[in-house]
Structures are given as C-alpha cells and as structure tokens.
C-alpha cells in the first residue's frame, strides 16, 4: 500500500463520519459505535440539565440570602433600632450601626 493511499485512508477515517462507519461496519463494530454516539448525546443533554439546575439553584440561593438579609435588617431596626448598612467593598457583607 502506498504512503499516499495510507494517508488518504487515515484522513478519511478522521474526517468523514460516513466513511468511518462503513469501515467499522466491515469490522462489525458499527452497532457499538452507534450506541456510543447515542450515549454521548444523552450525556450532553444531562450535562445541560445539570448546568441549568445549578443556575436555578444559584439564583434561588441569591434570593434567599437577600430575603434573609432584608428580614434581619428589618428585625434589627424594629426590635433594637439598629441600622444595617452594606460595606463599601461587597454587599454580601454587612455592618451593624446603632443610631
């Protein structure tokens, strides 16, 4: 077999899915590859669902933190007449000051 023919066959195996399936079919591995392709597609969908779930959870956690912070702020103001102000660096940290 010439070097050019080998190179062309290897290129086709890398780049041409239909050709690759034809060769694999001759080797009786086609069904295994098709199943692996289906599993790969399913895994991609599962990964997308997981990412979406994480984003929803992050948003819900952010809202819960805001609700907690606001509830604490309100309660401190009402019960102890204390003000809660955000720090200048980050809003997620707070400082309590008495009036």
C-alpha positions, 0 to 999 in steps of 0.5 A: 500500500502506498504512503499516499493511499495510507494517508488518504485512508487515515484522513478519511477515517478522521474526517468523514463520519460516513466513511468511518462507519462503513469501515467499522461496519466491515469490522462489525463494530458499527452497532457499538459505535452507534450506541456510543454516539447515542450515549454521548448525546444523552450525556450532553443533554444531562450535562445541560440539565445539570448546568441549568439546575445549578443556575436555578439553584444559584439564583434561588440561593441569591434570593434567599440570602437577600430575603434573609438579609432584608428580614434581619435588617428589618428585625434589627431596626424594629426590635433594637433600632439598629441600622444595617448598612452594606460595606463599601467593598461587597454587599454580601457583607454587612455592618451593624450601626446603632443610631 
